[in-house]
Amino acid sequence: QVQLVESGGGLVQAGGSLRLSCAASGSIFSPNAMGWYRQAPGKQRELVATITSGGITNYADSVKGRFTISRDNAKNTVYLQMNSLKPEDTAVYYCNARSLLVYGWTYWGQGTQVTVSS
């Protein structure tokens, strides 16, 4: 079993910054990808950014140049540095971990609210 514990959400003004963290514990398969997805009210969950255990990153076009994903493999922790935040970034942000080899091995965190005021 795997647990993902997120932290770092909150309320910030437009143009501000927040840093999200997600710590994974339990039996972690490797290689894997960890990342962040978000869901705004009335919208589908969407990809924000992912990073593999080898360091390959992928970003949604809407956050490129503003958000940076990183990870500490020794701590099984992934981070999302969010700069130049916009009101449209407001959503619940979910951490995800998935195996790159084992189909169906995927886990979600409980979500953390990010609210950007204009």
Buried (B, 14 or more C-beta within 10 A) or exposed (E): EBEBBBEBBEEBEEEBEBBBBBBBEEEBBEEBBBBBBBBBEEEEBEBBBBBBBEEEBEBBEBBEEBBBBBBEBEEBBBBBBBBEBBEEBBBBBBBBBBBBEEEEBEBBBEBBEBBBEE
